Amino acid sequence: MSRAVIAIHGGAGAIARAAMSAEKEQQYIQALSDVVASGQAILAAGGSALDAVTEAVRLLEECPLFNAGKGAVFTHQGTHELDACVMDGRSLEVGAVAGVSHLRHPVLAARAVLEHSPHALFIGAGAESFAAQHGLETVAADYFSTPERWQQLQRALASQQMLLDHDGAAQTADGHPLDNDRKLGTVGAVACDLQGNLAAATSTGGMTNKQAGRVGDSPIVGAGCYANNANVAVSCTGTGEVFMRTLAAYDIAALVEYRGLSLKQASERVVMEKIPLLGGSGGVVAVDRDGNIALPFNSEGMYRGYGYVGDGAVVGIYREE
C-alpha cells in the first residue's frame, strides 16, 4: 500500500532575512500549513490525488501572498495573464490553460479541460469561453490586482528589467520572508492517494513585466507539470524558459524510469545540476508511486510544505529548514 501524501510549493527565490517581519513569515507558514491540511483531509477521506492537488492549488490561487490567481503579477502592459495545468497519473490525461485574464481559478479551468475536452491546452479568449461554458467563475480583470504587485511592476519598469522575481534590482523592506522582487512566482502541488495514484497541478501569474502573450513552463506538460503512475508526479517553480528547454518535470520521471534513479537522486540531478547549467534557478516538489517525496531547490529559499495522511503538516521557507 502506498503512503498517501501531498506536497506543495508557493514559489522559490532569494532570502531577504533583513527585510523579514515575523508577522509576514507567520502568514506564509500558516497559509502553507492550511493548504497542506486541506489536501491531507481529502486524501484521508479516500479522495483522489487529482482532487487533492486541484483543491490545494485552488486555495493557493485564493491567497494573495502567492503569484497565482489573486495577487498575480502584472505584465509590461499592466495586465494579468495566468497559466495553469493539471495531470492525472492514472490515465496520463491532462488539461491546461494559458494567458487567461478573467478566470478566478485557472486550475479549475485546467481541470475542466482535462475532464470535458479532447484537447489538452486552451489559450486566451478560447480558454475563458470554454471555462465559462462549464460554469466556472469569471471575474473582472482587476480582481487579481494588489497594491504590492503594482509596486513591483513600477520598480521593474523603472529598472527596465523583466523580473523573473529572482533578478529584481530593487531590495525593499516589505517584510516578506523572500524578497518579493526576487521570488520565482508559481504555485503547485503533487500527491499520492490511498490507491497509489499520482497527480500534479501547477498555476502561475507569470513574471513581473513580462510581455503580453508570453507563456512559461507552468502550463506546458512535461516542463512545469507532469504525473505518471509508473514513476512520479512533479510540479516546478523557477526560470520558466529553462524548465521548458530541459523538460524538467518529465526529465525527473525519465531518470527514474530509464536510469533507475531514486526520486531524490533524479530530482536533485535536474534541479541542482541541469537547470543551473543553463543559468536557471528554482525548485520542484515531487512524489513517487511509493509515497516518497522530494523538494529540492537551488535558490536560497522555497515556500513549501508536505503532509502524510495521519501526520502533521511540515512547512518551510529557508534552505536549512
URWO-V499836 format. One record per residue. PHI is phi as a letter, one per 40 degrees, with the letter a starting at -180 (none if undefined). PSI is psi as a letter, one per 20 degrees, with the letter a starting at -180 (999 if undefined). OMEGA is omega as a letter, one per 30 degrees, with the letter a starting at -180 (NA if undefined). Layout:
phi:PHI psi:PSI omega:OMEGA
phi:PHI psi:PSI omega:OMEGA
//
This chain:
phi:none psi:p omega:l
phi:c psi:q omega:l
phi:c psi:o omega:a
phi:c psi:p omega:a
phi:a psi:q omega:l
phi:b psi:q omega:l
phi:b psi:q omega:a
phi:b psi:q omega:l
phi:b psi:q omega:l
phi:b psi:k omega:l
phi:h psi:q omega:l
phi:b psi:r omega:l
phi:i psi:a omega:a
phi:c psi:q omega:l
phi:c psi:q omega:l
phi:b psi:l omega:a
phi:d psi:h omega:a
phi:c psi:h omega:a
phi:c psi:i omega:a
phi:c psi:p omega:l
phi:b psi:q omega:l
phi:c psi:h omega:a
phi:c psi:g omega:a
phi:c psi:h omega:l
phi:d psi:g omega:a
phi:c psi:h omega:l
phi:c psi:g omega:l
phi:c psi:g omega:a
phi:c psi:g omega:l
phi:c psi:g omega:a
phi:c psi:g omega:l
phi:c psi:g omega:a
phi:c psi:g omega:a
phi:c psi:g omega:a
phi:c psi:g omega:l
phi:d psi:g omega:a
phi:c psi:h omega:l
phi:c psi:g omega:l
phi:c psi:g omega:l
phi:c psi:g omega:a
phi:c psi:g omega:l
phi:c psi:g omega:a
phi:c psi:g omega:a
phi:c psi:h omega:a
phi:c psi:j omega:l
phi:g psi:j omega:l
phi:c psi:r omega:a
phi:c psi:q omega:l
phi:d psi:h omega:l
phi:c psi:g omega:l
phi:c psi:g omega:a
phi:c psi:g omega:a
phi:c psi:h omega:l
phi:c psi:g omega:a
phi:c psi:h omega:l
phi:c psi:g omega:a
phi:c psi:h omega:l
phi:d psi:g omega:l
phi:c psi:h omega:l
phi:c psi:h omega:l
phi:c psi:h omega:a
phi:c psi:i omega:a
phi:c psi:o omega:a
phi:c psi:i omega:l
phi:c psi:h omega:a
phi:b psi:q omega:a
phi:c psi:m omega:l
phi:a psi:p omega:a
phi:g psi:c omega:l
phi:d psi:p omega:a
phi:g psi:j omega:l
phi:c psi:q omega:a
phi:c psi:r omega:a
phi:c psi:q omega:l
phi:c psi:r omega:l
phi:d psi:h omega:a
phi:c psi:j omega:l
phi:g psi:k omega:l
phi:b psi:r omega:l
phi:b psi:p omega:l
phi:b psi:o omega:a
phi:b psi:q omega:a
phi:b psi:q omega:l
phi:a psi:q omega:l
phi:a psi:q omega:l
phi:b psi:q omega:l
phi:a psi:p omega:a
phi:b psi:o omega:a
phi:c psi:i omega:l
phi:c psi:g omega:a
phi:b psi:i omega:a
phi:g psi:j omega:l
phi:c psi:q omega:a
phi:a psi:q omega:l
phi:a psi:q omega:a
phi:a psi:q omega:l
phi:b psi:q omega:l
phi:a psi:q omega:l
phi:g psi:k omega:l
phi:c psi:q omega:a
phi:b psi:i omega:a
phi:b psi:j omega:l
phi:b psi:o omega:a
phi:d psi:h omega:a
phi:b psi:n omega:l
phi:d psi:h omega:a
phi:c psi:h omega:l
phi:c psi:h omega:l
phi:c psi:g omega:l
phi:c psi:g omega:l
phi:c psi:h omega:l
phi:c psi:h omega:l
phi:c psi:g omega:l
phi:d psi:g omega:a
phi:c psi:h omega:a
phi:b psi:j omega:a
phi:b psi:q omega:l
phi:c psi:i omega:a
phi:c psi:r omega:a
phi:b psi:h omega:a
phi:a psi:p omega:l
phi:b psi:q omega:l
phi:b psi:q omega:l
phi:f psi:c omega:a
phi:c psi:h omega:l
phi:c psi:h omega:l
phi:c psi:g omega:a
phi:c psi:h omega:l
phi:c psi:g omega:l
phi:c psi:g omega:a
phi:c psi:g omega:l
phi:c psi:h omega:l
phi:c psi:h omega:a
phi:b psi:k omega:l
phi:g psi:j omega:a
phi:c psi:q omega:a
phi:c psi:p omega:l
phi:b psi:q omega:a
phi:b psi:r omega:l
phi:c psi:q omega:a
phi:d psi:h omega:a
phi:c psi:i omega:l
phi:d psi:h omega:a
phi:c psi:i omega:a
phi:c psi:q omega:l
phi:b psi:q omega:a
phi:d psi:h omega:a
phi:c psi:g omega:l
phi:c psi:h omega:l
phi:c psi:g omega:l
phi:c psi:h omega:l
phi:d psi:g omega:a
phi:c psi:g omega:a
phi:c psi:h omega:l
phi:c psi:h omega:l
phi:c psi:g omega:l
phi:c psi:h omega:a
phi:c psi:h omega:a
phi:c psi:i omega:a
phi:f psi:k omega:l
phi:b psi:q omega:l
phi:b psi:o omega:a
phi:c psi:o omega:l
phi:c psi:j omega:a
phi:g psi:h omega:l
phi:c psi:i omega:a
phi:b psi:j omega:a
phi:c psi:p omega:a
phi:c psi:h omega:a
phi:c psi:p omega:l
phi:b psi:o omega:a
phi:b psi:q omega:a
phi:c psi:m omega:a
phi:c psi:j omega:l
phi:g psi:j omega:a
phi:c psi:q omega:l
phi:d psi:h omega:l
phi:b psi:p omega:a
phi:d psi:p omega:a
phi:c psi:h omega:l
phi:c psi:i omega:a
phi:b psi:k omega:a
phi:b psi:p omega:a
phi:c psi:o omega:a
phi:c psi:n omega:l
phi:a psi:q omega:l
phi:b psi:q omega:l
phi:a psi:r omega:l
phi:a psi:q omega:l
phi:b psi:q omega:a
phi:a psi:q omega:l
phi:b psi:p omega:a
phi:c psi:a omega:a
phi:c psi:h omega:l
phi:c psi:i omega:a
phi:g psi:j omega:l
phi:c psi:q omega:a
phi:b psi:q omega:l
phi:a psi:q omega:l
phi:a psi:q omega:l
phi:a psi:q omega:l
phi:a psi:q omega:l
phi:a psi:q omega:a
phi:a psi:q omega:l
phi:c psi:j omega:l
phi:g psi:b omega:a
phi:b psi:q omega:a
phi:d psi:p omega:l
phi:g psi:j omega:l
phi:c psi:q omega:l
phi:c psi:q omega:l
phi:d psi:p omega:a
phi:g psi:i omega:l
phi:c psi:p omega:l
phi:b psi:p omega:l
phi:c psi:b omega:a
phi:c psi:h omega:a
phi:d psi:g omega:a
phi:c psi:j omega:a
phi:c psi:o omega:a
phi:c psi:p omega:l
phi:g psi:i omega:l
phi:c psi:f omega:a
phi:b psi:i omega:a
phi:a psi:p omega:l
phi:a psi:q omega:l
phi:a psi:p omega:l
phi:a psi:p omega:a
phi:d psi:h omega:a
phi:c psi:i omega:a
phi:a psi:f omega:a
phi:a psi:r omega:l
phi:b psi:p omega:a
phi:b psi:p omega:l
phi:b psi:p omega:a
phi:b psi:q omega:l
phi:a psi:p omega:a
phi:i psi:b omega:a
phi:c psi:n omega:a
phi:d psi:g omega:a
phi:c psi:h omega:l
phi:c psi:h omega:l
phi:c psi:h omega:l
phi:c psi:g omega:a
phi:c psi:h omega:a
phi:c psi:i omega:a
phi:f psi:l omega:a
phi:d psi:g omega:a
phi:c psi:g omega:l
phi:c psi:h omega:a
phi:c psi:h omega:l
phi:c psi:g omega:l
phi:c psi:g omega:a
phi:c psi:h omega:l
phi:c psi:h omega:l
phi:c psi:g omega:a
phi:c psi:g omega:a
phi:c psi:h omega:a
phi:c psi:i omega:a
phi:g psi:k omega:l
phi:c psi:q omega:l
phi:c psi:r omega:l
phi:d psi:g omega:a
phi:c psi:g omega:a
phi:c psi:g omega:a
phi:c psi:g omega:a
phi:c psi:h omega:l
phi:c psi:h omega:l
phi:d psi:g omega:a
phi:c psi:g omega:a
phi:c psi:h omega:a
phi:c psi:i omega:a
phi:b psi:g omega:a
phi:c psi:g omega:a
phi:c psi:g omega:l
phi:c psi:h omega:l
phi:d psi:h omega:l
phi:b psi:j omega:l
phi:g psi:j omega:a
phi:c psi:r omega:l
phi:a psi:r omega:a
phi:i psi:b omega:a
phi:a psi:a omega:l
phi:a psi:q omega:l
phi:b psi:p omega:a
phi:a psi:q omega:l
phi:a psi:q omega:l
phi:b psi:r omega:a
phi:c psi:i omega:l
phi:c psi:j omega:l
phi:g psi:j omega:l
phi:c psi:q omega:l
phi:b psi:q omega:l
phi:a psi:p omega:a
phi:b psi:l omega:a
phi:c psi:q omega:l
phi:a psi:q omega:a
phi:b psi:j omega:l
phi:c psi:r omega:a
phi:c psi:h omega:a
phi:a psi:r omega:l
phi:a psi:p omega:l
phi:c psi:p omega:a
phi:a psi:r omega:l
phi:a psi:q omega:l
phi:a psi:r omega:l
phi:a psi:p omega:l
phi:c psi:q omega:l
phi:c psi:p omega:a
phi:g psi:i omega:l
phi:b psi:r omega:l
phi:c psi:r omega:l
phi:c psi:q omega:l
phi:b psi:p omega:a
phi:b psi:q omega:l
phi:a psi:r omega:l
phi:b psi:g omega:a
phi:c psi:r omega:a
phi:c psi:g omega:a
phi:c psi:i omega:a
phi:c psi:999 omega:NA
//
